[in-house]
Amino acid sequence: SDIFALGAILYEMLSGQRAFEKDSSADTMAAILKEEPPELSGEGKKIPPAVERIVRHCLEKNPAERFQSARDLAFDLESLSSASTTTASAIPAAKAPGGRWLVPAAMAAALILVGTGMWMAGRRSSAKAPPKFTRLTYQKGYPSNARFAKDGHTVVYSAQWENDPLQIYSVRMEFPQSAKVELPSAALLDLSSSGDLELALEPVYHSNFLSGTMAQAQMTGGTPRVQEDSVIAADYAPDGKTLAVARMANRKVQLEYPGGKVIYTTSGYLDYVRVAPDGKEVAFLEHPVYEDDRGWVSVVDAAGNHKQLTKEFETVQGLAWSHTGTEIWFTAGEQENRSLYGVNLSGTLRKLFAAQQSIRLLDVASDGRVLLAGEQARAELTGRDPATGKERRGLEWFDGSGAADISLDGKAILFMEWGGPSGSLYLVAYRKLDGSPPVALGPGARPKFSPDQTTAAAILYTRPPQVALHPIGAGESRRLPVGDITSLIRLAWFPDGKHLLLQGAAEGQALRTYQMDLEGGKPQPLGPTDFTGVAVASDGKRIAGRNSSGQAVVFDGETQKVQAIRGIEPQETLNKWTKDGQALLVSSGTHWEAWVYRVEVKTGKRTLLQKIEVDEKAGSTENIGLEYNEDSKTYVYGMQRILGSLYMVEGLE
C-alpha cells in the first residue's frame, strides 16, 4: 500500500493532476479499485517511457505485480539516474497550474522518499526484529480465555468450536493439536502455578462478557469444586493461593481481593482482573456502561485506593501485567479494531503493536511471550416479513447490528448499529421488513418506538449520558439531559408519549427506576429503591420489572404496591406488555436458540409463541436477542459471532 501511495504522489507531481480524481469521493474510490489513470505522456507532455513504467508499476491493482519493496523501487530509480547530470535535462518538465515545474522535482523527491524509507526501515530492522507469530488453534469458533501453563510449553484455554459448547482445552507449542479436558462445559478464569483450574461453570452470556459459578478443577478432569456464584473474572496472586475476583452482587459488580473482601464496586462492570507480580495492586478493565465494552484501565490496591490509568476507549478487552511488572498491557481501540498498548502506574501510555485485525490480549509469560486472540466479529439480523410470512435474512447493515424494537403493525424495526461508520455513540436505524434499505435516524443505542410510532428514543453514551429523540419522518432530533444518572441502561415509553421510563444509576448507587418528563425537569425516582422497571402497561400505572432478588414483579404506581409474577425465570427477559394489558411477552434463550412466551400476570400461565434455532453455531458469543409482535406474528432476532484463533507472540517489547 505504501508503494501504491508513492506511485499516486509521483503521478500527481509529474502530471499536475491526481491519478484517480473524479467528481465525487465514491467515484474516486471506484476509480482507484477499477480504473487505470490517464497516460502521463498525453496532452503535450513527454514523459520518458521508463519513468512512466515505474509509476505504472507502483499503481498496479494487484499487489503482487507492484514493486515488492522500497529497495526494488530505489534500484529502478537509480538506474534512470546513473548519469545524474543528464537526468534533469533529459526529462522534459511538465508544467502544473500556477507555473510549477514538476518532473525534475518529482524525480528528486522520489529518490529522497525512497531513500529515506529504506534508511528508516534499516534503522528499524537493525533495532529489533518484527514480532514472531505462532498460530495455536485452527478450529472455527471463539476462544474466550487462555493461560500459559507453568511448564512454558503448554497453553490451557476455553473455546466454543464448531457446534460444541464452551469447553476447556490444552495445546502444546511444538504441535498445534488441541486436546479437550474432560470437564463440564465451562469458561476458563485462571490457572494457578500448581496447575489448579479456576472455571466459570454454566456460563451466562451477557453483551460483552460472561459470568458463571466459579469452581476449582484439575487438568486430569473430574468434578469441579464449587466456590462462588456470578463470577466474571478471577486471578491468582503470586502466592498461588489468594484470588482476586470480580463478581455480580447487589445489582452491582464488585472486586474482591482477597476473595470475600470488597475493595471496589461499580454500577457498570469489571473484567480481565489481574494481580500485580508483587501482589500489591489489582489491575482490571472498567466499563461504565453495563452492556457496552467501552472503558479504561484501572488499578486498585488492597486498601481500596482506586486510580484510572487511561482515557476511555471505544472498545477495550484483554489485559495482563507485562513480564517486567512495570506496565499493564491491554488491547483497546478507538473504533472496531483493537491494538496492543502498555501503560505504567503513572499513566504513561504507549502503543506496542497494531495488527490488521482486532486482537485481544489473554496472557503474558514471565519470559515476555504473549497470548493473543486474533478476532473477526460480525452481526446477523433475521426477521419474518409479515406480508409474505417468510423469513428474511441479511437485515443487518454494516458489521455490528442489534435488533431493538418492532413497530406496532409489525412491518418495521428499529436497530442499533455499532459497526462501520456508526461512530462512538452508535447509530439508530429504521428498516422495513419488506427488504427496503435502512434509514439512519441519528446517534444512540437501544432505541424504542414511541406509542404513536413517529419517534425513536435512544440512549446516548456521552458523559454524562443523555436521551436522544429522533423523528422517524421529518423533523429535528433532540437531546435531553438525565439529571443525576451517570449510568443509563435502558428506557421505555409511557403510553401517553410524554414520559419515559429509565433504568439507571446515580454515581456510586445501585440501579433503580426513574420517570422522565420529556417537556423538562430531571428524572424522578419511581418505585422502591430495589426495583428496576422495564415496561409500562397500557393503563400507564403498572410497570413490570424485577426486584433486587431477580424476581419478576409488577409495581403499581397508583397503590405503590409491588406484586410478584409467577412463571417467569430469573434469566428470562421481560420484553413488553401485551396490548390487552393482561400478560407480558417474555423471551429467553441461549446463543443458539431463543423462545418467546406469553405469561399471564395474574396466573403465571405460559404460552409458547415463537421458537428460533440457528443452524450455524460456531462463534456465537451472546444469547440470541428476540423481539416479537403478537398481532402480526412478526419477529426479528440478532446474533453476534466472533471467529478467532489463538496466537503465541514473541518479540513484543
Secondary structure, 3 states (H helix, E strand, C coil): CHHHHHHHHHHHHHHCCCCCCCCCHHHHHHHHHHCCCCCCCCCCCCCCHHHHHHHHHHCCCCHHHCCCCHHHHHHHHHHHCCCHHHHHHHCCCCEECCCEECHHHHHHHHHHHHHHHHHHHHHHHHHCCCCEEEECCCCCEEEEEEEECCCCCEEEEEEEECCCCCEEEEEECCEEEEEECCCCCEEEEEECCCCCEEEEEEEEECCCCEEEEEEEEECCEEEEEEEEEEEEEEEECCCCCCEEEEEEECCEEEEECCCCCEEEEECCEEEEEEECCCCCEEEEEEECCCCCCCEEEEEEECCCCEEECCCCECEEEEEEECCCCCCEEEEEECCCCCEEEEECCCCCEEEEECCCCEEEEEEECCCCCEEEEEEEEEEEEEEECCCCCCEECCCCCCCCEEEEEECCCCCEEEEEECCCCCCCCCEEEEEECCCCCCEEEEECEEEEECCCCCEEEEEECCCCCEEEEEECCCCCCEEEECCCEEEEEEEEECCCCCEEEEEEEECCCCCEEEEEECCCCCCEECCCCCCEEEEECCCCCEEEEECCCCCEEEEECCCCEEEECCCCCCCCEEEEECCCCCEEEEEEECCCEEEEEEEECCCCCEEEEEEEECCCCCCECCCCEEEEECCCCEEEEEEEEEEEEEEEEECCC
